[in-house]
């Protein structure tokens, strides 16, 4: 038996979906059940996007070069990032 990994969408596409969900919820035109389903999907997307951003942040920290060939992990500067 093989375990199938969930294919991740590109970050931008997931972000667009989340933005669409927010617009639909803010419109107030959906009923309670549909709004709850949209909220759940938005929460899932938000968690996925946060995980992707954390992964990118870790990669950036590792790739910050100090000197000629030395790599040194340094926190990402969120204010200037």
MIFI-543771 format. One record per residue: residue number from 1; residue in one letter; x, y, z of N, C-alpha, C in turn. Coordinates in nm, 4 decimals. Example, Ala and Ser with C-alpha at 12.3 -4.5 7.8 and 13.67 -1.06 7.14 Angstrom:
% residues 2
<rec><nr>1</nr><rest>a</rest><n_x>1.3190</n_x><n_y>-0.5690</n_y><n_z>0.7800</n_z><ca_x>1.2300</ca_x><ca_y>-0.4500</ca_y><ca_z>0.7800</ca_z><c_x>1.3200</c_x><c_y>-0.3300</c_y><c_z>0.7800</c_z></rec>
<rec><nr>2</nr><rest>s</rest><n_x>1.2850</n_x><n_y>-0.2250</n_y><n_z>0.7080</n_z><ca_x>1.3670</ca_x><ca_y>-0.1060</ca_y><ca_z>0.7140</ca_z><c_x>1.2900</c_x><c_y>0.0030</c_y><c_z>0.7870</c_z></rec>
% end
This chain:
% residues 81
<rec><nr>1</nr><rest>x</rest><n_x>0.0837</n_x><n_y>-0.1178</n_y><n_z>0.0000</n_z><ca_x>0.0000</ca_x><ca_y>0.0000</ca_y><ca_z>0.0000</ca_z><c_x>0.0884</c_x><c_y>0.1244</c_y><c_z>0.0000</c_z></rec>
<rec><nr>2</nr><rest>x</rest><n_x>0.0623</n_x><n_y>0.2152</n_y><n_z>-0.0895</n_z><ca_x>0.1410</ca_x><ca_y>0.3377</ca_y><ca_z>-0.0970</ca_z><c_x>0.0622</c_x><c_y>0.4526</c_y><c_z>-0.0373</c_z></rec>
<rec><nr>3</nr><rest>x</rest><n_x>0.1353</n_x><n_y>0.5410</n_y><n_z>0.0295</n_z><ca_x>0.0733</ca_x><ca_y>0.6586</ca_y><ca_z>0.0875</ca_z><c_x>0.0848</c_x><c_y>0.7719</c_y><c_z>-0.0121</c_z></rec>
<rec><nr>4</nr><rest>x</rest><n_x>-0.0279</n_x><n_y>0.8309</n_y><n_z>-0.0459</n_z><ca_x>-0.0302</ca_x><ca_y>0.9384</ca_y><ca_z>-0.1444</ca_z><c_x>-0.0148</c_x><c_y>1.0725</c_y><c_z>-0.0747</c_z></rec>
<rec><nr>5</nr><rest>x</rest><n_x>0.0866</n_x><n_y>1.1481</n_y><n_z>-0.1143</n_z><ca_x>0.1071</ca_x><ca_y>1.2817</ca_y><ca_z>-0.0592</ca_z><c_x>0.0115</c_x><c_y>1.3790</c_y><c_z>-0.1245</c_z></rec>
<rec><nr>6</nr><rest>x</rest><n_x>-0.0391</n_x><n_y>1.4714</n_y><n_z>-0.0438</n_z><ca_x>-0.1267</ca_x><ca_y>1.5749</ca_y><ca_z>-0.0979</ca_z><c_x>-0.0429</c_x><c_y>1.6730</c_y><c_z>-0.1788</c_z></rec>
<rec><nr>7</nr><rest>x</rest><n_x>-0.0802</n_x><n_y>1.6937</n_y><n_z>-0.3031</n_z><ca_x>-0.0066</ca_x><ca_y>1.7876</ca_y><ca_z>-0.3879</ca_z><c_x>-0.0337</c_x><c_y>1.9297</c_y><c_z>-0.3408</c_z></rec>
<rec><nr>8</nr><rest>x</rest><n_x>0.0735</n_x><n_y>2.0043</n_y><n_z>-0.3202</n_z><ca_x>0.0578</ca_x><ca_y>2.1431</ca_y><ca_z>-0.2770</ca_z><c_x>0.0489</c_x><c_y>2.2338</c_y><c_z>-0.3987</c_z></rec>
<rec><nr>9</nr><rest>x</rest><n_x>-0.0426</n_x><n_y>2.3270</n_y><n_z>-0.3897</n_z><ca_x>-0.0560</ca_x><ca_y>2.4263</ca_y><ca_z>-0.4953</ca_z><c_x>0.0530</c_x><c_y>2.5309</c_y><c_z>-0.4772</c_z></rec>
<rec><nr>10</nr><rest>x</rest><n_x>0.0835</n_x><n_y>2.6017</n_y><n_z>-0.5836</n_z><ca_x>0.1778</ca_x><ca_y>2.7134</ca_y><ca_z>-0.5684</ca_z><c_x>0.1243</c_x><c_y>2.8139</c_y><c_z>-0.4666</c_z></rec>
<rec><nr>11</nr><rest>x</rest><n_x>0.2152</n_x><n_y>2.8796</n_y><n_z>-0.3975</n_z><ca_x>0.1809</ca_x><ca_y>2.9753</ca_y><ca_z>-0.2930</ca_z><c_x>0.0815</c_x><c_y>3.0797</c_y><c_z>-0.3446</c_z></rec>
<rec><nr>12</nr><rest>x</rest><n_x>0.1088</n_x><n_y>3.1348</n_y><n_z>-0.4605</n_z><ca_x>0.0266</ca_x><ca_y>3.2426</ca_y><ca_z>-0.5143</ca_z><c_x>-0.1174</c_x><c_y>3.1972</c_y><c_z>-0.5396</c_z></rec>
<rec><nr>13</nr><rest>x</rest><n_x>-0.1328</n_x><n_y>3.0748</n_y><n_z>-0.5891</n_z><ca_x>-0.2675</ca_x><ca_y>3.0244</ca_y><ca_z>-0.6180</ca_z><c_x>-0.3454</c_x><c_y>3.0036</c_y><c_z>-0.4880</c_z></rec>
<rec><nr>14</nr><rest>x</rest><n_x>-0.2786</n_x><n_y>2.9495</n_y><n_z>-0.3855</n_z><ca_x>-0.3441</ca_x><ca_y>2.9317</ca_y><ca_z>-0.2560</ca_z><c_x>-0.3810</c_x><c_y>3.0658</c_y><c_z>-0.1946</c_z></rec>
<rec><nr>15</nr><rest>x</rest><n_x>-0.2941</n_x><n_y>3.1650</n_y><n_z>-0.2092</n_z><ca_x>-0.3225</ca_x><ca_y>3.2978</ca_y><ca_z>-0.1566</ca_z><c_x>-0.4428</c_x><c_y>3.3607</c_y><c_z>-0.2273</c_z></rec>
<rec><nr>16</nr><rest>x</rest><n_x>-0.4515</n_x><n_y>3.3423</n_y><n_z>-0.3574</n_z><ca_x>-0.5671</ca_x><ca_y>3.3933</ca_y><ca_z>-0.4325</ca_z><c_x>-0.6964</c_x><c_y>3.3283</c_y><c_z>-0.3833</c_z></rec>
<rec><nr>17</nr><rest>x</rest><n_x>-0.6915</n_x><n_y>3.1982</n_y><n_z>-0.3579</n_z><ca_x>-0.8102</ca_x><ca_y>3.1284</ca_y><ca_z>-0.3066</ca_z><c_x>-0.8503</c_x><c_y>3.1830</c_y><c_z>-0.1707</c_z></rec>
<rec><nr>18</nr><rest>x</rest><n_x>-0.7520</n_x><n_y>3.2058</n_y><n_z>-0.0845</n_z><ca_x>-0.7812</ca_x><ca_y>3.2592</ca_y><ca_z>0.0477</ca_z><c_x>-0.8422</c_x><c_y>3.3989</c_y><c_z>0.0379</c_z></rec>
<rec><nr>19</nr><rest>x</rest><n_x>-0.7867</n_x><n_y>3.4818</n_y><n_z>-0.0491</n_z><ca_x>-0.8415</ca_x><ca_y>3.6162</ca_y><ca_z>-0.0685</ca_z><c_x>-0.9856</c_x><c_y>3.6101</c_y><c_z>-0.1193</c_z></rec>
<rec><nr>20</nr><rest>x</rest><n_x>-1.0142</n_x><n_y>3.5157</n_y><n_z>-0.2079</n_z><ca_x>-1.1507</ca_x><ca_y>3.4991</ca_y><ca_z>-0.2598</ca_z><c_x>-1.2457</c_x><c_y>3.4576</c_y><c_z>-0.1477</c_z></rec>
<rec><nr>21</nr><rest>x</rest><n_x>-1.2002</n_x><n_y>3.3673</n_y><n_z>-0.0615</n_z><ca_x>-1.2823</ca_x><ca_y>3.3237</ca_y><ca_z>0.0512</ca_z><c_x>-1.3129</c_x><c_y>3.4416</c_y><c_z>0.1426</c_z></rec>
<rec><nr>22</nr><rest>x</rest><n_x>-1.2134</n_x><n_y>3.5238</n_y><n_z>0.1709</n_z><ca_x>-1.2334</ca_x><ca_y>3.6403</ca_y><ca_z>0.2570</ca_z><c_x>-1.3366</c_x><c_y>3.7341</c_y><c_z>0.1954</c_z></rec>
<rec><nr>23</nr><rest>x</rest><n_x>-1.3245</n_x><n_y>3.7597</n_y><n_z>0.0649</n_z><ca_x>-1.4214</ca_x><ca_y>3.8475</ca_y><ca_z>-0.0020</ca_z><c_x>-1.5630</c_x><c_y>3.7913</c_y><c_z>0.0095</c_z></rec>
<rec><nr>24</nr><rest>x</rest><n_x>-1.5765</n_x><n_y>3.6597</n_y><n_z>-0.0118</n_z><ca_x>-1.7083</ca_x><ca_y>3.5975</ca_y><ca_z>-0.0065</ca_z><c_x>-1.7669</c_x><c_y>3.6040</c_y><c_z>0.1340</c_z></rec>
<rec><nr>25</nr><rest>x</rest><n_x>-1.6827</n_x><n_y>3.5830</n_y><n_z>0.2351</n_z><ca_x>-1.7311</ca_x><ca_y>3.5918</ca_y><ca_z>0.3734</ca_z><c_x>-1.7689</c_x><c_y>3.7349</c_y><c_z>0.4105</c_z></rec>
<rec><nr>26</nr><rest>x</rest><n_x>-1.6878</n_x><n_y>3.8306</n_y><n_z>0.3660</n_z><ca_x>-1.7142</ca_x><ca_y>3.9711</ca_y><ca_z>0.3982</ca_z><c_x>-1.8403</c_x><c_y>4.0232</c_y><c_z>0.3308</c_z></rec>
<rec><nr>27</nr><rest>x</rest><n_x>-1.8798</n_x><n_y>3.9620</n_y><n_z>0.2196</n_z><ca_x>-1.9995</ca_x><ca_y>4.0083</ca_y><ca_z>0.1503</ca_z><c_x>-2.1251</c_x><c_y>3.9849</c_y><c_z>0.2332</c_z></rec>
<rec><nr>28</nr><rest>x</rest><n_x>-2.1201</n_x><n_y>3.8854</n_y><n_z>0.3212</n_z><ca_x>-2.2360</ca_x><ca_y>3.8563</ca_y><ca_z>0.4055</ca_z><c_x>-2.3519</c_x><c_y>3.7926</c_y><c_z>0.3326</c_z></rec>
<rec><nr>29</nr><rest>x</rest><n_x>-2.3315</n_x><n_y>3.7499</n_y><n_z>0.2088</n_z><ca_x>-2.4400</ca_x><ca_y>3.6939</ca_y><ca_z>0.1289</ca_z><c_x>-2.4586</c_x><c_y>3.5441</c_y><c_z>0.1475</c_z></rec>
<rec><nr>30</nr><rest>x</rest><n_x>-2.3644</n_x><n_y>3.4782</n_y><n_z>0.2119</n_z><ca_x>-2.3717</ca_x><ca_y>3.3331</ca_y><ca_z>0.2284</ca_z><c_x>-2.4457</c_x><c_y>3.2992</c_y><c_z>0.3570</c_z></rec>
<rec><nr>31</nr><rest>x</rest><n_x>-2.5103</n_x><n_y>3.1838</n_y><n_z>0.3560</n_z><ca_x>-2.5785</ca_x><ca_y>3.1368</ca_y><ca_z>0.4753</ca_z><c_x>-2.4788</c_x><c_y>3.0853</c_y><c_z>0.5777</c_z></rec>
<rec><nr>32</nr><rest>x</rest><n_x>-2.5299</n_x><n_y>3.0500</n_y><n_z>0.6926</n_z><ca_x>-2.4446</ca_x><ca_y>3.0068</ca_y><ca_z>0.8024</ca_z><c_x>-2.3626</c_x><c_y>2.8831</c_y><c_z>0.7669</c_z></rec>
<rec><nr>33</nr><rest>x</rest><n_x>-2.4247</n_x><n_y>2.7817</n_y><n_z>0.7128</n_z><ca_x>-2.3528</ca_x><ca_y>2.6575</ca_y><ca_z>0.6807</ca_z><c_x>-2.2447</c_x><c_y>2.6802</c_y><c_z>0.5749</c_z></rec>
<rec><nr>34</nr><rest>x</rest><n_x>-2.2785</n_x><n_y>2.7537</n_y><n_z>0.4702</n_z><ca_x>-2.1792</ca_x><ca_y>2.7793</ca_y><ca_z>0.3652</ca_z><c_x>-2.0668</c_x><c_y>2.8684</c_y><c_z>0.4182</c_z></rec>
<rec><nr>35</nr><rest>x</rest><n_x>-2.1009</n_x><n_y>2.9641</n_y><n_z>0.5021</n_z><ca_x>-1.9993</ca_x><ca_y>3.0508</ca_y><ca_z>0.5623</ca_z><c_x>-1.9043</c_x><c_y>2.9695</c_y><c_z>0.6493</c_z></rec>
<rec><nr>36</nr><rest>x</rest><n_x>-1.9584</n_x><n_y>2.8745</n_y><n_z>0.7231</n_z><ca_x>-1.8747</ca_x><ca_y>2.7892</ca_y><ca_z>0.8080</ca_z><c_x>-1.7796</c_x><c_y>2.7046</c_y><c_z>0.7234</c_z></rec>
<rec><nr>37</nr><rest>x</rest><n_x>-1.8299</n_x><n_y>2.6497</n_y><n_z>0.6135</n_z><ca_x>-1.7441</ca_x><ca_y>2.5716</ca_y><ca_z>0.5238</ca_z><c_x>-1.6345</c_x><c_y>2.6591</c_y><c_z>0.4635</c_z></rec>
<rec><nr>38</nr><rest>x</rest><n_x>-1.6700</n_x><n_y>2.7804</n_y><n_z>0.4235</n_z><ca_x>-1.5706</ca_x><ca_y>2.8730</ca_y><ca_z>0.3692</ca_z><c_x>-1.4657</c_x><c_y>2.9081</c_y><c_z>0.4748</c_z></rec>
<rec><nr>39</nr><rest>x</rest><n_x>-1.5115</n_x><n_y>2.9317</n_y><n_z>0.5979</n_z><ca_x>-1.4201</ca_x><ca_y>2.9643</ca_y><ca_z>0.7065</ca_z><c_x>-1.3210</c_x><c_y>2.8498</c_y><c_z>0.7312</c_z></rec>
<rec><nr>40</nr><rest>x</rest><n_x>-1.3731</n_x><n_y>2.7261</n_y><n_z>0.7328</n_z><ca_x>-1.2864</ca_x><ca_y>2.6092</ca_y><ca_z>0.7532</ca_z><c_x>-1.1826</c_x><c_y>2.5981</c_y><c_z>0.6421</c_z></rec>
<rec><nr>41</nr><rest>x</rest><n_x>-1.2241</n_x><n_y>2.6183</n_y><n_z>0.5186</n_z><ca_x>-1.1307</ca_x><ca_y>2.6136</ca_y><ca_z>0.4055</ca_z><c_x>-1.0282</c_x><c_y>2.7255</c_y><c_z>0.4167</c_z></rec>
<rec><nr>42</nr><rest>x</rest><n_x>-1.0722</n_x><n_y>2.8445</n_y><n_z>0.4559</n_z><ca_x>-0.9807</ca_x><ca_y>2.9565</ca_y><ca_z>0.4741</ca_z><c_x>-0.8785</c_x><c_y>2.9290</c_y><c_z>0.5834</c_z></rec>
<rec><nr>43</nr><rest>x</rest><n_x>-0.9228</n_x><n_y>2.8680</n_y><n_z>0.6923</n_z><ca_x>-0.8308</ca_x><ca_y>2.8345</ca_y><ca_z>0.8019</ca_z><c_x>-0.7270</c_x><c_y>2.7329</c_y><c_z>0.7545</c_z></rec>
<rec><nr>44</nr><rest>x</rest><n_x>-0.7702</n_x><n_y>2.6353</n_y><n_z>0.6764</n_z><ca_x>-0.6769</ca_x><ca_y>2.5349</ca_y><ca_z>0.6231</ca_z><c_x>-0.5741</c_x><c_y>2.6005</c_y><c_z>0.5308</c_z></rec>
<rec><nr>45</nr><rest>x</rest><n_x>-0.6217</n_x><n_y>2.6872</n_y><n_z>0.4438</n_z><ca_x>-0.5313</ca_x><ca_y>2.7572</ca_y><ca_z>0.3526</ca_z><c_x>-0.4350</c_x><c_y>2.8476</c_y><c_z>0.4288</c_z></rec>
<rec><nr>46</nr><rest>x</rest><n_x>-0.4852</n_x><n_y>2.9155</n_y><n_z>0.5296</n_z><ca_x>-0.4014</ca_x><ca_y>3.0038</ca_y><ca_z>0.6094</ca_z><c_x>-0.2882</c_x><c_y>2.9252</c_y><c_z>0.6759</c_z></rec>
<rec><nr>47</nr><rest>x</rest><n_x>-0.3208</n_x><n_y>2.8101</n_y><n_z>0.7306</n_z><ca_x>-0.2193</ca_x><ca_y>2.7257</ca_y><ca_z>0.7948</ca_z><c_x>-0.1162</c_x><c_y>2.6783</c_y><c_z>0.6926</c_z></rec>
<rec><nr>48</nr><rest>x</rest><n_x>-0.1628</n_x><n_y>2.6363</n_y><n_z>0.5765</n_z><ca_x>-0.0736</ca_x><ca_y>2.5900</ca_y><ca_z>0.4699</ca_z><c_x>0.0201</c_x><c_y>2.7023</c_y><c_z>0.4247</c_z></rec>
<rec><nr>49</nr><rest>x</rest><n_x>-0.0343</n_x><n_y>2.8213</n_y><n_z>0.4051</n_z><ca_x>0.0462</ca_x><ca_y>2.9353</ca_y><ca_z>0.3612</ca_z><c_x>0.1486</c_x><c_y>2.9746</c_y><c_z>0.4675</c_z></rec>
<rec><nr>50</nr><rest>x</rest><n_x>0.1084</n_x><n_y>2.9703</n_y><n_z>0.5931</n_z><ca_x>0.2006</ca_x><ca_y>3.0025</ca_y><ca_z>0.7017</ca_z><c_x>0.3162</c_x><c_y>2.9034</c_y><c_z>0.7054</c_z></rec>
<rec><nr>51</nr><rest>x</rest><n_x>0.2862</n_x><n_y>2.7760</n_y><n_z>0.6866</n_z><ca_x>0.3910</ca_x><ca_y>2.6735</ca_y><ca_z>0.6846</ca_z><c_x>0.4869</c_x><c_y>2.6956</c_y><c_z>0.5679</c_z></rec>
<rec><nr>52</nr><rest>x</rest><n_x>0.4319</n_x><n_y>2.7311</n_y><n_z>0.4524</n_z><ca_x>0.5173</ca_x><ca_y>2.7571</ca_y><ca_z>0.3369</ca_z><c_x>0.6082</c_x><c_y>2.8771</c_y><c_z>0.3629</c_z></rec>
<rec><nr>53</nr><rest>x</rest><n_x>0.5537</n_x><n_y>2.9824</n_y><n_z>0.4212</n_z><ca_x>0.6345</ca_x><ca_y>3.1015</ca_y><ca_z>0.4514</ca_z><c_x>0.7434</c_x><c_y>3.0697</c_y><c_z>0.5535</c_z></rec>
<rec><nr>54</nr><rest>x</rest><n_x>0.7119</n_x><n_y>2.9890</n_y><n_z>0.6529</n_z><ca_x>0.8128</ca_x><ca_y>2.9504</ca_y><ca_z>0.7523</ca_z><c_x>0.9259</c_x><c_y>2.8723</c_y><c_z>0.6859</c_z></rec>
<rec><nr>55</nr><rest>x</rest><n_x>0.8912</n_x><n_y>2.7845</n_y><n_z>0.5916</n_z><ca_x>0.9930</ca_x><ca_y>2.7090</ca_y><ca_z>0.5192</ca_z><c_x>1.0836</c_x><c_y>2.8001</c_y><c_z>0.4386</c_z></rec>
<rec><nr>56</nr><rest>x</rest><n_x>1.0255</n_x><n_y>2.8976</n_y><n_z>0.3735</n_z><ca_x>1.1047</ca_x><ca_y>2.9935</ca_y><ca_z>0.2952</ca_z><c_x>1.1934</c_x><c_y>3.0756</c_y><c_z>0.3880</c_z></rec>
<rec><nr>57</nr><rest>x</rest><n_x>1.1395</n_x><n_y>3.1174</n_y><n_z>0.4998</n_z><ca_x>1.2158</ca_x><ca_y>3.1959</ca_y><ca_z>0.5966</ca_z><c_x>1.3383</c_x><c_y>3.1178</c_y><c_z>0.6435</c_z></rec>
<rec><nr>58</nr><rest>x</rest><n_x>1.3199</n_x><n_y>2.9890</n_y><n_z>0.6731</n_z><ca_x>1.4321</ca_x><ca_y>2.9045</ca_y><ca_z>0.7157</ca_z><c_x>1.5371</c_x><c_y>2.8939</c_y><c_z>0.6057</c_z></rec>
<rec><nr>59</nr><rest>x</rest><n_x>1.4929</n_x><n_y>2.8788</n_y><n_z>0.4822</n_z><ca_x>1.5877</ca_x><ca_y>2.8695</ca_y><ca_z>0.3707</ca_z><c_x>1.6671</c_x><c_y>2.9983</c_y><c_z>0.3550</c_z></rec>
<rec><nr>60</nr><rest>x</rest><n_x>1.6002</n_x><n_y>3.1131</n_y><n_z>0.3699</n_z><ca_x>1.6676</ca_x><ca_y>3.2425</ca_y><ca_z>0.3583</ca_z><c_x>1.7730</c_x><c_y>3.2550</c_y><c_z>0.4682</c_z></rec>
<rec><nr>61</nr><rest>x</rest><n_x>1.7367</n_x><n_y>3.2150</n_y><n_z>0.5897</n_z><ca_x>1.8312</ca_x><ca_y>3.2229</ca_y><ca_z>0.7008</ca_z><c_x>1.9559</c_x><c_y>3.1403</c_y><c_z>0.6729</c_z></rec>
<rec><nr>62</nr><rest>x</rest><n_x>1.9398</n_x><n_y>3.0227</n_y><n_z>0.6167</n_z><ca_x>2.0526</ca_x><ca_y>2.9349</ca_y><ca_z>0.5891</ca_z><c_x>2.1412</c_x><c_y>2.9919</c_y><c_z>0.4787</c_z></rec>
<rec><nr>63</nr><rest>x</rest><n_x>2.0818</n_x><n_y>3.0613</n_y><n_z>0.3840</n_z><ca_x>2.1564</ca_x><ca_y>3.1069</ca_y><ca_z>0.2677</ca_z><c_x>2.2232</c_x><c_y>3.2440</c_y><c_z>0.2829</c_z></rec>
<rec><nr>64</nr><rest>x</rest><n_x>2.2060</n_x><n_y>3.3069</n_y><n_z>0.3975</n_z><ca_x>2.2698</ca_x><ca_y>3.4364</ca_y><ca_z>0.4187</ca_z><c_x>2.4208</c_x><c_y>3.4131</c_y><c_z>0.4239</c_z></rec>
<rec><nr>65</nr><rest>x</rest><n_x>2.4900</n_x><n_y>3.4747</n_y><n_z>0.3326</n_z><ca_x>2.6350</ca_x><ca_y>3.4539</ca_y><ca_z>0.3252</ca_z><c_x>2.7090</c_x><c_y>3.5531</c_y><c_z>0.4124</c_z></rec>
<rec><nr>66</nr><rest>x</rest><n_x>2.8117</n_x><n_y>3.5026</n_y><n_z>0.4785</n_z><ca_x>2.8995</ca_x><ca_y>3.5848</ca_y><ca_z>0.5603</ca_z><c_x>3.0422</c_x><c_y>3.5521</c_y><c_z>0.5150</c_z></rec>
<rec><nr>67</nr><rest>x</rest><n_x>3.1060</n_x><n_y>3.6441</n_y><n_z>0.4526</n_z><ca_x>3.2418</ca_x><ca_y>3.6184</ca_y><ca_z>0.4055</ca_z><c_x>3.2424</c_x><c_y>3.5456</c_y><c_z>0.2729</c_z></rec>
<rec><nr>68</nr><rest>x</rest><n_x>3.3555</n_x><n_y>3.4867</n_y><n_z>0.2388</n_z><ca_x>3.3743</ca_x><ca_y>3.4242</ca_y><ca_z>0.1082</ca_z><c_x>3.2900</c_x><c_y>3.2981</c_y><c_z>0.0895</c_z></rec>
<rec><nr>69</nr><rest>x</rest><n_x>3.3141</n_x><n_y>3.1955</n_y><n_z>0.1683</n_z><ca_x>3.2438</ca_x><ca_y>3.0688</ca_y><ca_z>0.1493</ca_z><c_x>3.1707</c_x><c_y>3.0218</c_y><c_z>0.2738</c_z></rec>
<rec><nr>70</nr><rest>x</rest><n_x>3.1591</n_x><n_y>3.1070</n_y><n_z>0.3713</n_z><ca_x>3.0944</ca_x><ca_y>3.0657</ca_y><ca_z>0.4948</ca_z><c_x>2.9467</c_x><c_y>3.1024</c_y><c_z>0.4917</c_z></rec>
<rec><nr>71</nr><rest>x</rest><n_x>2.8650</n_x><n_y>3.0105</n_y><n_z>0.5370</n_z><ca_x>2.7222</ca_x><ca_y>3.0363</ca_y><ca_z>0.5526</ca_z><c_x>2.6932</c_x><c_y>3.0445</c_y><c_z>0.7006</c_z></rec>
<rec><nr>72</nr><rest>x</rest><n_x>2.6173</n_x><n_y>3.1418</n_y><n_z>0.7374</n_z><ca_x>2.5806</ca_x><ca_y>3.1568</ca_y><ca_z>0.8771</ca_z><c_x>2.4312</c_x><c_y>3.1868</c_y><c_z>0.8853</c_z></rec>
<rec><nr>73</nr><rest>x</rest><n_x>2.3632</n_x><n_y>3.1083</n_y><n_z>0.9655</n_z><ca_x>2.2195</ca_x><ca_y>3.1330</ca_y><ca_z>0.9850</ca_z><c_x>2.2028</c_x><c_y>3.2601</c_y><c_z>1.0651</c_z></rec>
<rec><nr>74</nr><rest>x</rest><n_x>2.1180</n_x><n_y>3.3464</n_y><n_z>1.0151</n_z><ca_x>2.0913</ca_x><ca_y>3.4723</ca_y><ca_z>1.0826</ca_z><c_x>1.9417</c_x><c_y>3.4985</c_y><c_z>1.0688</c_z></rec>
<rec><nr>75</nr><rest>x</rest><n_x>1.8767</n_x><n_y>3.5448</n_y><n_z>1.1733</n_z><ca_x>1.7321</ca_x><ca_y>3.5684</ca_y><ca_z>1.1639</ca_z><c_x>1.6964</c_x><c_y>3.6633</c_y><c_z>1.0498</c_z></rec>
<rec><nr>76</nr><rest>x</rest><n_x>1.5861</n_x><n_y>3.6319</n_y><n_z>0.9855</n_z><ca_x>1.5343</ca_x><ca_y>3.7161</ca_y><ca_z>0.8792</ca_z><c_x>1.4851</c_x><c_y>3.8452</c_y><c_z>0.9392</c_z></rec>
<rec><nr>77</nr><rest>x</rest><n_x>1.5245</n_x><n_y>3.9572</n_y><n_z>0.8821</n_z><ca_x>1.4847</ca_x><ca_y>4.0890</ca_y><ca_z>0.9324</ca_z><c_x>1.3476</c_x><c_y>4.1225</c_y><c_z>0.8753</c_z></rec>
<rec><nr>78</nr><rest>x</rest><n_x>1.2441</n_x><n_y>4.0983</n_y><n_z>0.9539</n_z><ca_x>1.1071</ca_x><ca_y>4.1170</ca_y><ca_z>0.9077</ca_z><c_x>1.0730</c_x><c_y>4.2617</c_y><c_z>0.8802</c_z></rec>
<rec><nr>79</nr><rest>x</rest><n_x>1.1360</n_x><n_y>4.3568</n_y><n_z>0.9497</n_z><ca_x>1.1071</ca_x><ca_y>4.4981</ca_y><ca_z>0.9267</ca_z><c_x>1.1572</c_x><c_y>4.5433</c_y><c_z>0.7912</c_z></rec>
<rec><nr>80</nr><rest>x</rest><n_x>1.2703</n_x><n_y>4.4895</n_y><n_z>0.7466</n_z><ca_x>1.3282</ca_x><ca_y>4.5314</ca_y><ca_z>0.6187</ca_z><c_x>1.3060</c_x><c_y>4.4286</c_y><c_z>0.5097</c_z></rec>
<rec><nr>81</nr><rest>x</rest><n_x>1.2371</n_x><n_y>4.3167</n_y><n_z>0.5416</n_z><ca_x>1.2227</ca_x><ca_y>4.2060</ca_y><ca_z>0.4505</ca_z><c_x>1.1181</c_x><c_y>4.2231</c_y><c_z>0.3503</c_z></rec>
% end
